[in-house]
Structures are given as C-alpha cells and as structure tokens.
Amino acid sequence: MNKATYTEDVPEDRFELLERIASEDKPLKVMLIGGTDSGKTTLLTFLANGLLELGFRVAVIDSDVGQKGILPPATLSLAFPEERFKSLGDLRGVAHYFIGTTSPGQYAGEMAVGVRRLTDIAINEADVVLIDTTGFVTGPGLEMKRLKVELIKPELTLLLERTDELSHLRKVLAPYTEIIDLSVSQKAREHSQEERREVRKEKWKTYFSNGELIEVDLKKIAPTGTEMFLGRPLTSEEKDLLAALFKWLVIAGWKNERYTVVKADMESFPRHYSKSVIHTVDFEKLSNLLVGFIDGDGLCLGVGIFKWVNFSEMKAQVLTPLTPEELEKALELRFGRIRVIETGEELGLLQRKEL
Ligand SMILES: Nc1ncnc2c1ncn2[C@@H]1O[C@H](COP(=O)(O)OP(=O)(O)OP(=O)(O)O)[C@@H](O)[C@H]1O
C-alpha cells in the first residue's frame, strides 16, 4: 500500500515545472517541502517519471521518514529509478541512512547528515536528484528543514503551500536556495493518524516478511546509539547496592560518565536520584526495539528487531531479512527509538534520552 501514486492529473503548473527542471543546468538538486498530505510524494513521482521519459538520469532520496515509500522504514533511502514507476514503494534503495524512528523531531542532526550523505552519492550518478521530505514544517521541523537546505543547497526548492503557512519557512530558506511556490492540488487528500499507521504497518510487514532470527555477537558488531555498553561493567557489589536501594532487578550496568543501569522495577514507588549520576534503561523497552546494521561507511545495510540479549555473553538475537553475506559487512548495531513487531504493529516510541 502506498499513499501516493503516479498521476498526470496534476495542476497545470506542474507541467511547466517539469519543463523548467529539464532546461536547467545539470546536475540539479531539487528538494520538495510542504506540510502533511500536501502532495510532495505525488509531485516527486510525477517529476521523476517525466524526467525519465525525457531521457534524464534521476535519483530519488526518500527522507519522508514518517511515511517512507522505499523500504526499509525509519531510514533515509536513495534509489535510481531506471524505468517508469507507479509509486516509491516500487523502487529498490541502493543506499540507506539509519534514523531509527518514524518521528524524527529529536534527530535533526541525523536527518541532515543522512540526506547530505545520500545526496553526495546521488549527484555523481544522476542529472536530477529529487529529495522528498517529511511534512514536519513547524516548530523543530522548521529548523530541521533549514539544516537540510543549508547543508544540501538544492538549486531549487519546491514549496507546496495551502494558504500562507510556510511564509516564515520561506524567509528562513531563501538565502540558500531558489524557492518555487506551488499550490496544493485540489485532489490532495488528508490522511488520519490511523490511516498513516495502517500504511506504515504494511511497510513493516513487507520488510520483515522474510525475516529470520539471527544471533549477533556484540563483541564483533559494536552496539551504538545508546549509553549502554559504555565504560566498565558494574561489579556485583555495585549491582547489589543499586538493587537494595531502589528495589530494582538489575540486569546489567556500566560505569562511564555516569552509571547506566538496565533494570526492571520490583516494586512501584517514587524513586529519587540524580539523572546526572544514574541513567536507567527499562529492560522491557529493549524488546522489539528497532536496530540498524551499519557498515564501515556509516550507511545502513538494513534494519532488524531486537528480540533478546544476553549481556554477560554479549550476544543479541535480532530478527532481520538481511542475508549472511550482507551481515558480514556490519560493523555496528545502532539502537533506534521505535518498538515494532514483524506483523507491522508499532508498540511505541522512545525518547532519545531513554537509551
Ligand atoms: N494531483 C493529485 N491527484 C490525485 N491525488 C493526489 C494528487 N496530489 C496528491 N494526491 C493525493 O493526496 C494524498 C497526499 O499526497 P502525498 O502522499 O503525495 O502527500 P505528501 O505531502 O507526500 O504526504 P506526507 O509527506 O504527509 O506523507 C495522497 O493520497 C495522494 O494520492
């Protein structure tokens, strides 16, 4: 299931836009920005197909991490479509950058770096690089758009606006790019949170349909994106003391800048301790957590679902569709912040600071 599909039933100015893009000097970077359901992906699909038809080499960067078309979800992906396609879901990504959540508000750095990394790859191969973005355009979303545009410097930025909700963003972006204002198509349809979740559910399910449970040796594939595993392991005296003081089942712990303790609460009562001294991770939140397999170049080979961990042996069980050959290239297992099961149900998001 994909929300946006190819259509030529688009406002007249989209045909003029296609001509304009075709006539510009190449290579050309074009970023699409607009609120949710403003028609960014539909426009991108229209432009990509039109440019392919005209004989241009096209790259598509899908950074709409909340509603990804190209698999896997919760990453940024680069694809080079070679023939006409109906929706982004038909494209196979050739490079990915791990974000680890579908709600990237706390990941402005990763989002900007990821889009830049993929753009650097794309620009060597394509005449036109089309960059789709999230519909997150207000508050921290506005800053995220600025960072992306500042770092990528797209020659053209297409701003899809219903009324004048993007006037502040337009001012903020203007120094870095030429902005083309476009109205939202009358045909654009808003989707409820429930419909969006359903689309994502199908995507997760498809991605994990060939998933297998594998054992990951965390001594060889470094766990990252978390304070867990950093510093020296706690002694049994330290664990016993923490267990007695806070009525925790202490599953694992390390001493680095502060104590990081993986625990389960044995009793429910308010506990008072300084977060700058003790950082706690709830053991139950680790199960079904999304993780990314990262290669030596910082790119994401694919994602997996963290199912179980044996801290003393440094072994984890992860469900992933990656093949043994692909897994051989993994140097890092990066922790994400969404819990999801292979049938596609999302169990919840974690705050960045929770791990
Ligand atoms: N020109 C059009 N003709 C028919 N349907 C359209 C057109 N433009 C957009 N739509 C429909 O409107 C909905 C939203 O469009 P689309 O998914 O392209 O928006 P988006 O801005 O990429 O969304 P988001 O980033 O919030 O996921 C889709 O169901 C899409 O099919």
The ligand as an SDF file (V2000), in Angstrom:
LIG
                    3D

 31 33  0  0  0  0  0  0  0  0999 V2000
   -2.6400   15.5480   -8.2020 N   0  0  0  0  0  0  0  0  0  0  0  0
   -3.1890   14.6220   -7.4360 C   0  0  0  0  0  0  0  0  0  0  0  0
   -4.1420   13.8220   -7.9250 N   0  0  0  0  0  0  0  0  0  0  0  0
   -4.7200   12.8700   -7.1710 C   0  0  0  0  0  0  0  0  0  0  0  0
   -4.3980   12.6490   -5.8750 N   0  0  0  0  0  0  0  0  0  0  0  0
   -3.4580   13.4170   -5.3300 C   0  0  0  0  0  0  0  0  0  0  0  0
   -2.8020   14.4360   -6.0770 C   0  0  0  0  0  0  0  0  0  0  0  0
   -1.8880   15.0090   -5.2570 N   0  0  0  0  0  0  0  0  0  0  0  0
   -1.9820   14.3720   -4.0520 C   0  0  0  0  0  0  0  0  0  0  0  0
   -2.9350   13.4220   -4.1190 N   0  0  0  0  0  0  0  0  0  0  0  0
   -3.3420   12.5170   -3.0320 C   0  0  0  0  0  0  0  0  0  0  0  0
   -3.2960   13.2040   -1.7980 O   0  0  0  0  0  0  0  0  0  0  0  0
   -2.7150   12.3850   -0.7860 C   0  0  0  0  0  0  0  0  0  0  0  0
   -1.4980   13.0890   -0.2030 C   0  0  0  0  0  0  0  0  0  0  0  0
   -0.4990   13.1890   -1.2120 O   0  0  0  0  0  0  0  0  0  0  0  0
    1.0120   12.7760   -0.9380 P   0  0  0  0  0  0  0  0  0  0  0  0
    1.1020   11.4650   -0.2590 O   0  0  0  0  0  0  0  0  0  0  0  0
    1.7130   12.9420   -2.2470 O   0  0  0  0  0  0  0  0  0  0  0  0
    1.4000   13.9550    0.0560 O   0  0  0  0  0  0  0  0  0  0  0  0
    2.7350   14.1560    0.9120 P   0  0  0  0  0  0  0  0  0  0  0  0
    2.8680   15.6220    1.0730 O   0  0  0  0  0  0  0  0  0  0  0  0
    3.8590   13.4230    0.2920 O   0  0  0  0  0  0  0  0  0  0  0  0
    2.3220   13.4850    2.2760 O   0  0  0  0  0  0  0  0  0  0  0  0
    3.1840   13.2160    3.6300 P   0  0  0  0  0  0  0  0  0  0  0  0
    4.5440   13.7740    3.4650 O   0  0  0  0  0  0  0  0  0  0  0  0
    2.3770   13.8900    4.6720 O   0  0  0  0  0  0  0  0  0  0  0  0
    3.1610   11.7310    3.7820 O   0  0  0  0  0  0  0  0  0  0  0  0
   -2.3960   11.0450   -1.4470 C   0  0  0  0  0  0  0  0  0  0  0  0
   -3.4100   10.1180   -1.1550 O   0  0  0  0  0  0  0  0  0  0  0  0
   -2.3500   11.3780   -2.9190 C   0  0  0  0  0  0  0  0  0  0  0  0
   -2.7280   10.2670   -3.7100 O   0  0  0  0  0  0  0  0  0  0  0  0
  1  2  1  0
  2  3  1  0
  2  7  2  0
  3  4  2  0
  4  5  1  0
  5  6  2  0
  6  7  1  0
  6 10  1  0
  7  8  1  0
  8  9  2  0
  9 10  1  0
 10 11  1  0
 11 12  1  0
 11 30  1  0
 12 13  1  0
 13 14  1  0
 13 28  1  0
 14 15  1  0
 15 16  1  0
 16 17  2  0
 16 18  1  0
 16 19  1  0
 19 20  1  0
 20 21  2  0
 20 22  1  0
 20 23  1  0
 23 24  1  0
 24 25  2  0
 24 26  1  0
 24 27  1  0
 28 29  1  0
 28 30  1  0
 30 31  1  0
M  END
$$$$
